[in-house]
């Protein structure tokens, strides 16, 4: 309850353009906008349910597009135009494309995948329901008596959003950007470490390969690093002279 | 009633522009390419210099059988052309061609974001086509499309943000209202980056690795026939119109011109768009296709840093003059 009250206070403090004339209207008065809002909400909900229940991987990603697009329409109906377009740009345009890219790169069978299921479905359902109940309760409790004035200046225009973001919410905004930066640096570090490990393995394999085909013309201590370095998972290659060359070519192509 | 009429008229105009301009660009491409290569191009259809060639092409496409491969995912396969084409129709709605609020389909508060967001959605059509065709070439094409979009969306957004910073608004109409002639040299790097990234997002040569007809047989569109294939082609040319119009509005001042901006502003917009479309065709004829790794390298090591430098420059100048 305290959380809901806090959110409510903040909402009232920041969204000054929202009228608070709750006395004139009830909790749900069916106007055209509200009916549209509810219908779009139902479509979004349905698409979200299909996303997590369908056994076809790519279909799940495409239903996710519908769900995220439905959310954008909801933002539009709440007069938050800027947020709506950013939603489309980031989620539909980038996140889903990245998802599809990953699916296509690994495996994207046409038809059902029998193993596209999770053993955690009960836990996941519990978490989802809990989160949904908490969010719905908080939002309803915070905004129950708040109405958007559709005739005045739009409450969610870029101007208002920008001002509130960089005046009231600038600290969370900066914290989030630092978080994203950390994630970015982490991704780079992870990929670099994998690269150097692969390079070390490859150099070692090349050395061993050279030793196997040409003997040891330079008398390098090639035996020592082979024991200290971790063995590749594939084990000894049947063609020691060819495999390292192919792998090196791969590495150069990647670079 | 007057409002309804007004809206209907605007929608009709945008729809007509959507149907005719891509064809005009396509016909221009036929002729310009031909003359640059020492040929004549289409000369017979319609009589005068083959002006009706694309109409004839359309009739041919409409007569062809609409084939869906047996192994394909039927619904996604059939839906893909619409997903690829419709976003460009929506984008045209938001492009202002003249001064004032009368010369734009719909005034949007966050027009820049709307346009870029919806253009990004169009690529989903190629991805759906590439996956649903159940064809290795198509899947490769879809993969390359996705990789290209991810690489080139960023510089596009950054340079558009630079213009928005300069104008102090993200509304396309507002950006044009704030435009001054010296923005041209100020934002020139951003303009070039935006245009190149847009070409890559449209998969136009020299960035046509995803459709490379001589190696992966038109990529995601390998299995398409008849009208659905025609819709993909139409989407490509509508994309050219949208990209050129958008570059005109964001970087070249749209309806601003040396003279006559009040009455004939729309002529300036169309003229600039046409010149840019000519450049698009010109680049196709004169440049070889970039390899996939060269594509990625160009974006991440050249365009993104340039776009960031442009943003820094915009910020510095903006602070100095204000």
Contacts between the chains, C-beta under 8 A, distances in Angstrom:
chain1	res1	chain2	res2	distance
A	58	B	73	7.6
A	58	B	76	7.4
A	58	B	131	5.5
A	58	B	132	7.9
A	59	B	73	8.0
A	59	B	76	7.5
A	62	B	76	6.8
A	62	B	128	6.9
A	65	B	124	6.6
A	81	B	108	7.1
A	81	B	109	5.0
A	81	B	110	5.3
A	82	B	109	7.0
A	82	B	110	4.5
A	82	B	113	6.6
A	82	B	170	7.5
A	85	B	110	5.1
A	85	B	113	3.7
A	85	B	114	4.8
A	85	B	117	4.8
A	86	B	113	6.1
A	86	B	117	7.5
A	88	B	117	3.9
A	88	B	118	6.9
A	88	B	120	7.7
A	88	B	121	6.7
A	89	B	113	6.1
A	89	B	116	6.0
A	89	B	117	3.7
A	89	B	120	6.3
A	89	B	157	7.7
A	92	B	117	7.4
A	92	B	120	7.2
A	92	B	121	5.6
A	92	B	124	7.4
A	93	B	116	7.9
A	93	B	117	5.8
A	93	B	120	2.9
A	93	B	121	6.0
A	93	B	123	7.7
A	93	B	149	7.9
A	93	B	153	6.8
A	94	B	120	7.1
A	94	B	150	7.1
A	94	B	153	6.4
A	96	B	124	7.2
A	97	B	120	7.6
A	97	B	123	6.6
A	97	B	124	7.0
A	97	B	127	6.7
A	97	B	146	5.4
A	97	B	149	5.7
A	97	B	150	6.4
A	98	B	146	7.7
A	98	B	150	6.4
A	100	B	124	7.8
A	100	B	127	5.1
A	100	B	131	7.2
A	100	B	142	7.8
A	100	B	146	6.1
A	101	B	143	6.8
A	101	B	146	3.8
A	101	B	147	6.6
A	101	B	150	6.9
A	103	B	131	8.0
A	104	B	127	7.7
A	104	B	130	7.4
A	104	B	131	6.2
A	104	B	139	6.1
A	104	B	142	5.8
A	104	B	143	5.1
A	104	B	146	6.9
A	105	B	143	6.4
A	108	B	131	5.7
A	108	B	139	7.6
A	110	B	71	6.6
A	110	B	72	7.2
A	110	B	73	5.0
A	110	B	131	7.8
A	110	B	132	7.3
A	110	B	134	5.2
A	111	B	73	7.8
A	154	B	109	6.8
A	157	B	109	5.1
A	158	B	109	5.6
A	158	B	110	5.0
A	158	B	169	7.7
A	158	B	170	5.4
A	158	B	171	7.7
A	253	B	293	7.0
